Amino acid sequence: MLNHFTPEDLHEIVEGLTAALDAKNSFMCGHSERVAELSLLLANGLGLPVQEQTRIHIGAHLHDIGKIGVPDIILNKPGKLTNREFAMIRKHPEIGNNIVSKIGVLHPVADIVRHHHERFDGKGYPDGLQGEAISLGARIVAVADAFDAMTSTRAYRPALSFDKTMLGMKKCRGTQFDPAVIDILFSLKSKGEFRYMQGYTSCLVGFN
């Protein structure tokens, strides 16, 4: 279990794994950290116990670790992916699940890593889970991941504006995303608990 290790132990494991991913893809640099911090804000906003917030924070740090198993030429491709390339990208949650499942202390976050691309309406992957069959941690990370992806520059497009991103998130409330988590995202905006800087998302306000 996570509480069998000190926070320092966990931090070293997580930092080492995510550093390997950052080194593989320059466009992903900082993504996992930002997703983790926004996930923590969302989990806190939902009033979850501190231990569960910690679990979600760690799982968010590792959510994309399976992209280590995706060829660089696909991750860094500037144009539209082929069906075959997209199918390879879609394997990363399963690859990530296989990685964290081999590290005993990380077993509790395997659901987040495997299911962060499931959709609330059941049209996601890899398992086609729907609604509350998806763990709350994975539903939270799905929102944070999409938010950061939209507000960050990628190989195939520039970053979207904060307002366009929030509009897109709202349109997907109840289909792609858990309505309760989207509502917390908008409450963070209204409370000024995260800030947006052009080309870079920072969700560190209120957390050290």
C-alpha positions in Angstrom: 0.0 0.0 0.0 1.0 3.6 -0.5 1.4 4.3 3.2 4.1 1.6 3.5 6.5 4.1 1.8 7.5 7.6 2.9 6.5 10.5 0.7 10.1 10.9 -0.2 10.3 7.3 -1.5 7.2 7.7 -3.6 8.4 11.1 -4.9 11.6 9.6 -6.1 9.9 6.7 -7.9 7.3 8.9 -9.6 9.9 11.6 -10.5 12.2 9.0 -12.0 9.4 7.5 -14.2 8.0 10.8 -15.4 11.5 12.2 -16.1 11.9 9.3 -18.5 8.7 10.3 -20.3 9.6 14.0 -20.4 13.0 13.1 -22.0 11.2 11.1 -24.7 8.9 13.9 -25.9 9.7 17.6 -25.5 6.0 18.6 -26.1 5.0 16.5 -23.1 7.6 18.1 -20.8 5.8 19.3 -17.6 2.4 17.9 -18.7 2.3 15.2 -16.0 3.2 17.6 -13.3 0.5 20.1 -14.4 -2.1 17.3 -14.6 -1.2 16.1 -11.2 -1.5 19.6 -9.6 -4.9 20.2 -11.3 -6.1 16.7 -10.3 -5.1 17.6 -6.7 -7.2 20.8 -6.8 -10.2 18.9 -8.2 -9.9 16.1 -5.6 -9.7 18.7 -2.9 -12.6 20.6 -4.3 -14.7 17.4 -4.2 -13.8 17.1 -0.5 -12.0 13.7 -0.8 -9.9 12.4 2.2 -6.3 13.5 2.2 -5.1 9.9 1.5 -7.3 9.6 -1.5 -6.1 13.0 -2.8 -2.5 11.8 -2.5 -3.4 8.6 -4.4 -5.0 10.6 -7.2 -2.1 13.0 -7.3 0.4 10.2 -7.7 -1.8 8.4 -10.3 -2.0 11.7 -12.3 1.8 12.1 -12.3 2.0 8.6 -13.9 -1.1 8.7 -16.1 0.8 8.9 -19.4 3.8 6.6 -18.4 2.7 4.1 -21.0 3.7 6.5 -23.7 7.2 5.3 -23.1 6.1 2.3 -25.2 4.9 4.4 -28.1 7.4 5.2 -30.9 8.8 8.7 -30.8 7.9 9.2 -34.5 4.2 8.9 -33.6 4.3 11.0 -30.4 6.1 13.8 -32.2 4.3 13.6 -35.5 3.2 17.1 -36.6 0.3 16.0 -38.8 -2.8 13.8 -38.5 -2.2 10.3 -37.3 -3.1 7.3 -39.4 -5.6 4.8 -38.0 -2.7 2.5 -37.3 -0.8 5.2 -35.5 -3.8 6.2 -33.5 -4.4 2.6 -32.5 -0.8 2.5 -31.1 -1.4 5.7 -29.1 -4.5 4.2 -27.7 -2.4 1.4 -26.2 -0.6 3.6 -23.8 -3.1 3.2 -20.9 -2.7 -0.6 -21.0 1.1 -0.3 -21.3 1.1 2.1 -18.4 -1.0 -0.2 -16.3 1.5 -3.0 -17.0 4.4 -0.8 -15.9 2.9 0.4 -12.6 1.5 -3.1 -11.8 5.0 -4.4 -11.6 5.8 -1.9 -8.8 4.1 -3.0 -5.7 3.8 0.4 -4.1 2.1 1.7 -7.2 -0.6 -0.9 -7.4 -3.2 1.5 -5.9 -2.9 3.9 -8.8 -3.2 1.3 -11.6 -6.9 2.1 -12.2 -6.1 5.8 -12.8 -3.3 4.9 -15.3 -5.5 2.4 -17.1 -8.7 4.3 -17.2 -7.9 8.0 -17.7 -9.2 7.8 -21.3 -12.5 6.2 -20.4 -15.5 8.4 -21.1 -18.4 9.0 -18.8 -20.8 7.9 -21.6 -18.9 4.6 -22.1 -17.3 5.5 -25.5 -13.7 5.7 -24.2 -10.9 3.2 -24.0 -9.4 0.7 -23.3 -12.3 -1.0 -21.5 -15.4 1.0 -22.5 -16.4 1.7 -18.9 -19.3 4.0 -18.2 -20.2 6.4 -15.4 -19.3 5.4 -11.9 -17.8 2.1 -13.2 -14.8 4.3 -13.9 -13.0 5.1 -10.7 -13.4 8.7 -9.4 -9.6 9.1 -9.6 -9.6 8.3 -13.3 -12.6 10.6 -13.9 -10.7 13.4 -12.2 -7.5 12.8 -14.1 -9.5 12.6 -17.4 -10.6 16.2 -16.9 -7.2 17.5 -15.8 -5.5 15.7 -18.7 -7.8 17.1 -21.3 -7.6 20.6 -19.8 -3.9 20.7 -19.9 -3.7 19.0 -23.4 -6.0 21.7 -24.8 -4.1 24.6 -23.2 -0.6 23.3 -24.2 1.2 23.5 -27.5 1.5 20.1 -29.2 3.4 18.9 -32.3 0.1 19.0 -34.3 -1.4 22.3 -33.1 -0.8 25.4 -31.0 -2.3 25.8 -27.5 -6.0 26.8 -27.3 -7.0 29.9 -25.3 -8.3 29.4 -21.7 -11.8 30.5 -22.7 -12.0 28.1 -25.7 -10.8 25.3 -23.5 -13.4 26.0 -20.8 -16.1 26.1 -23.4 -14.9 22.8 -24.8 -14.9 21.2 -21.4 -18.4 22.5 -20.7 -19.7 21.0 -24.0 -18.3 17.6 -22.9 -20.0 17.7 -19.5 -21.9 14.4 -19.1 -20.6 12.8 -22.3 -16.8 12.7 -22.1 -16.5 14.0 -18.5 -18.1 13.4 -15.2 -20.5 16.4 -14.6 -19.5 16.7 -10.9 -15.8 17.0 -11.8 -16.5 19.6 -14.5 -18.6 21.6 -12.0 -15.6 21.6 -9.6 -13.4 22.8 -12.5 -15.7 25.8 -13.1 -15.8 26.5 -9.4 -12.0 26.7 -9.3 -12.2 29.3 -12.1 -14.8 31.3 -10.2 -12.7 31.2 -7.0 -9.5 32.1 -8.8 -7.8 29.0 -7.6 -5.8 28.4 -10.8 -4.4 30.8 -13.3 -3.7 30.6 -17.0 -0.6 32.0 -18.7 -0.4 32.1 -22.5 1.0 28.8 -23.8 1.4 27.3 -20.3 -1.0 26.0 -17.8 -0.2 26.5 -14.1 -2.4 24.9 -11.5 -0.1 25.5 -8.5 -2.0 28.4 -6.9 -2.8 27.4 -3.3 -0.5 24.4 -3.3 3.2 24.1 -2.6 
